Amino acid sequence: TELNARPRTRQTEALRSTIQGHTSFVSLDGQNRILLSKKFLEYAKIESEVLFVPHVGKSLKLWNPDIYESSYGFSSPEDYEQFDAGFFSDVWMGDSSEKQ
């Protein structure tokens, strides 16, 4: 990995320890399911449903759907409008620094 290719500095080792301390390797069962630890389920507040969210590279994040929705979701037309206004303002309004 890129982290292993970096020089062994105090910062690199601190990052490696942090990542490895929060990493769990799991195996698939006979029906291609994974078993999540009780500690992880409690930390993520996952009770009966889990939301899989694609992440960087080939990884994913697991969320309690309600917590994800309240943190990142769009629950009203106003949420979409606020997102569009901030994210697409240079596209829809035209970026004044951009020459065509």
C-alpha positions in Angstrom: 0.0 0.0 0.0 1.0 3.6 -0.3 1.3 3.9 3.5 3.7 1.0 3.6 5.8 2.7 0.9 6.3 5.9 2.9 9.4 6.4 5.1 9.0 5.2 8.6 8.5 8.5 10.4 6.7 9.2 13.7 3.8 10.6 11.7 3.6 7.6 9.4 3.6 5.2 12.3 1.0 7.2 14.2 -1.3 7.1 11.1 -0.6 3.4 10.6 -1.5 2.6 14.2 -4.7 4.7 14.0 -5.8 3.0 10.8 -5.0 -0.5 12.0 -6.6 0.1 15.4 -9.9 0.8 13.7 -9.6 -1.9 11.0 -11.3 -5.3 11.2 -10.8 -8.1 8.8 -13.9 -10.4 8.4 -14.6 -13.5 6.4 -17.6 -14.4 4.4 -19.8 -17.1 5.7 -21.3 -19.9 3.5 -23.9 -17.6 2.2 -21.4 -14.7 1.4 -22.4 -12.7 4.4 -20.2 -10.8 6.8 -20.5 -10.8 10.6 -19.9 -7.4 12.1 -18.6 -7.3 15.7 -20.9 -6.2 18.5 -18.4 -3.4 19.3 -18.7 -2.1 15.8 -22.5 -2.3 15.7 -22.7 -0.4 19.0 -20.3 2.2 17.8 -22.1 2.7 14.5 -25.5 2.5 16.3 -26.6 -0.2 13.8 -29.5 -2.1 15.0 -31.6 -3.8 12.2 -30.6 -2.1 8.9 -27.3 -1.0 7.5 -26.5 1.4 4.6 -23.6 0.6 2.4 -22.0 3.8 1.0 -19.2 3.6 -1.7 -16.0 5.3 -0.6 -12.6 5.9 -2.0 -11.1 3.2 -4.2 -12.6 -0.2 -3.5 -13.8 0.6 0.0 -17.2 1.3 1.5 -18.6 2.8 4.6 -21.4 1.2 6.8 -23.9 3.5 8.3 -27.1 3.5 10.4 -29.5 4.7 7.7 -31.1 7.3 10.0 -27.8 8.8 11.1 -26.6 9.0 7.5 -29.8 10.7 6.4 -29.7 13.2 9.2 -26.0 14.0 8.5 -25.8 13.9 4.7 -29.3 13.2 3.3 -31.6 15.4 1.3 -35.0 15.3 3.0 -36.6 18.3 1.4 -36.7 20.3 -1.8 -34.9 23.1 0.1 -32.0 20.7 0.9 -31.5 20.1 -2.9 -31.8 23.8 -3.7 -29.2 24.7 -1.1 -26.8 22.0 -2.4 -27.4 23.0 -6.0 -26.8 26.7 -5.2 -23.5 26.0 -3.5 -22.2 23.2 -5.6 -23.3 24.2 -9.1 -23.2 28.0 -8.8 -20.1 28.3 -11.1 -21.8 26.1 -13.6 -25.3 27.6 -13.7 -24.3 31.2 -13.0 -21.1 31.1 -15.0 -17.7 31.4 -13.2 -16.7 35.1 -13.7 -13.0 34.1 -13.8 -13.6 31.6 -16.6 -13.3 32.8 -20.2 -15.1 31.0 -22.9 
